[in-house]
């Protein structure tokens, strides 16, 4: 299986995620990302057959980071 997800900066919402042991991270969240996913079957009757799954604007994509220079405003 191989895949790729992407979304423009304007499609993300930034949220503070508070860690229970202390500190915080930035959660960059989009529900409008694009996703390409290629599945290749490795066994059974479909062995060697590939399928491409794609959505242009309906994939959920979330990044949790310690970085603060990502350019996405933190809204909550």
C-alpha positions as CSV (number, residue, x, y, z in Angstrom):
1,X,0.0,0.0,0.0
2,X,1.3,3.5,-0.9
3,X,-0.4,6.8,-0.3
4,X,-0.2,10.5,-0.2
5,X,-2.2,13.1,1.6
6,X,-2.1,16.8,1.1
7,X,-4.0,20.0,1.8
8,X,-3.3,23.7,1.4
9,X,-2.5,25.7,4.5
10,X,-5.9,27.5,4.2
11,X,-7.7,24.2,4.7
12,X,-6.2,23.6,8.2
13,X,-7.5,24.7,11.6
14,X,-4.9,25.0,14.4
15,X,-5.7,23.8,17.9
16,X,-3.7,23.7,21.1
17,X,-3.4,20.1,22.5
18,X,-2.5,20.1,26.1
19,X,-0.4,17.1,27.2
20,X,-1.5,15.6,30.6
21,X,2.1,15.5,31.9
22,X,2.6,19.1,30.9
23,X,3.3,21.3,28.0
24,X,1.4,21.6,24.8
25,X,1.6,20.7,21.1
26,X,-0.1,22.1,18.0
27,X,-2.7,20.0,16.3
28,X,-3.1,21.0,12.6
29,X,-6.4,19.5,11.5
30,X,-8.2,19.4,8.1
31,X,-11.3,17.6,7.1
32,X,-10.9,18.7,3.5
33,X,-7.6,17.1,2.5
34,X,-6.9,15.2,-0.7
35,X,-5.8,11.5,-0.5
36,X,-4.4,9.1,-3.0
37,X,-4.1,5.5,-1.8
38,X,-2.9,2.6,-4.0
39,X,-3.6,-0.9,-2.7
40,X,-1.9,-3.9,-4.4
41,X,-3.1,-7.3,-3.4
42,X,-0.3,-9.7,-2.5
43,X,-2.3,-13.0,-2.2
44,X,-5.4,-14.7,-3.3
45,X,-7.3,-14.5,-6.6
46,X,-6.5,-10.8,-6.9
47,X,-2.8,-11.1,-6.4
48,X,-0.9,-8.4,-8.3
49,X,-4.1,-6.4,-8.9
50,X,-3.9,-2.7,-7.9
51,X,-6.7,-0.4,-7.0
52,X,-6.4,3.4,-6.7
53,X,-8.7,5.1,-4.1
54,X,-8.9,8.9,-4.3
55,X,-10.8,11.8,-2.8
56,X,-10.2,15.4,-3.7
57,X,-11.6,17.2,-0.6
58,X,-13.0,14.7,1.9
59,X,-10.1,13.1,3.7
60,X,-9.4,13.8,7.4
61,X,-5.7,14.8,7.9
62,X,-4.2,15.7,11.3
63,X,-0.6,16.6,12.2
64,X,0.5,16.8,15.9
65,X,3.7,18.8,16.2
66,X,6.0,20.6,18.7
67,X,6.9,23.2,16.0
68,X,5.2,26.6,16.1
69,X,6.6,28.0,12.8
70,X,4.1,26.1,10.6
71,X,2.2,29.3,9.6
72,X,-1.3,28.1,10.7
73,X,-3.1,30.2,13.2
74,X,-4.1,28.5,16.4
75,X,-7.8,29.0,16.9
76,X,-8.6,27.2,20.1
